[in-house]
Amino acid sequence: MKMKKEASERIEGQISVHPKGFGFVKVTDGPDIFIPKHLTLDAVDGDVVEVAVNPKVSPRGPEGEIVSIVKRGRTHLAGTILAKSRGHWTAYSPILGQEKWIHLKAKGASLEEGDRIVCKVSNWEKEGNFVEAQFVRKIGHISDPSVDIEAAIEEFGLPQHFTKEVNGAAKKFGKTVQPSELKERIDCTDWECVTIDPDTAKDFDDAISLTTDKRGHFFLGVHIADVAHYVKAGSVIDKEAANRCNSTYFPGQCIPMLPENLSNELCSLKPNVVRLTQAVLAEFTPQGDLVSFHVVRNAIKS
C-alpha cells in the first residue's frame, strides 16, 4: 500500500488487527503504525484505512488513530451461530473479535446454534456492537471436525484459486526445463543429490550433495529450488505470491503460494528430473572447519 502524506499528516495503509483489538497499519515507506484498540474505528483485518499519525513517536515506534475506512478488505464473513432472537440470528466471527457480533438475516434457512456459516455483509456501519449480514450458505456444525479446514479458509479469507492471468503466466514455462535455460549454469545433473524434505512433504525445495577427496576434505552442496528464475520481481505471479505471503498447510491439504505448475512441478525437486537450483558449494576439513564456499546457479537431478 503506498504511503500518502497530506498536510494533516494523514497516511493510507492496510491494517492488520490483533485478536486483542489493537492493530498495525502497514505502509510502503516507513515502519508500521501502531493503532491502540480504542482508536481503530471498528476497522477489521485487511481494511484500507486513513490514519492520523501522532507527531510524537513513542519508544516502540509511531502510533496513530484511524480517521476513516477507505475500503473494506472483504465483503463476506464466516462465523458461528450463537442464538436466535426476534427473528434474526446472532453469529460470532473471529475477524470481528469478541466485542462485535453479526446480526444475521436468514429467512427460510434451517439453522441451529453451533452452525458454521458464510454471510455477506450488508451494513458495516450499523450502530451498536454488531454488523448486518445476509446468510449465504452453511459450512457445517461446530461439532463436526471435518468442516474445520473449510471454516478456517473462509474465516481468514484465504485465496483458494489463482486467476486465469496468473495460471496462464505460470503455464508458459511448460513442465520441463529447457536446454536454453542450462547454458549459463553449472551442470550438476550427474551429482548424487538427495532431497532433505520428509516423505510427507507437499513439495521438495531443498537437496544436498556430499563428496570427499584424497585429503579427506568434504565438499558439501546445498541446493535450493531457483524460484526466482520463474518469479520475476513485479510480475503477476510475484504480486500474487506477495499477497499470499506463504503456502498454507492443513492436514491433507495445502493452499500454495505459487500456481501448481510451479509449486508442484518446476520449483519442486522431484526425483529423476532436471531442476534449476541455486546452491552453496562449500569445502570443509576433516575436522569440520570451513575452507571456502561460493554461491552458484546450477541444475541438478535429485
Secondary structure, DSSP 4 states (H G I P E B T S, - for coil): ------TT-EEEEEEEE-TTS-EEEE-SSS--EEE-GGGSTT--TT-EEEEEE-SS-BTTB-BEEEEEEEE-S-SEEEEEEEEEETTEEEEE-TTT-TT-EEEEE-TT----TTEEEEEEEEETT-SSSEEEEEEEEEEEETT-GGGHHHHHHHHTT------HHHHHHHHTT-SS--GGGGTTSEEETTS--EE-S-TT-SS--EEEEEEE-TT--EEEEEEEE-GGGTS-TTSHHHHHHHHH-S-EEETTEEE-SS-HHIIIIITS--TTSEEEEEEEEEEE-TT--EEEEEEEEEEEE-
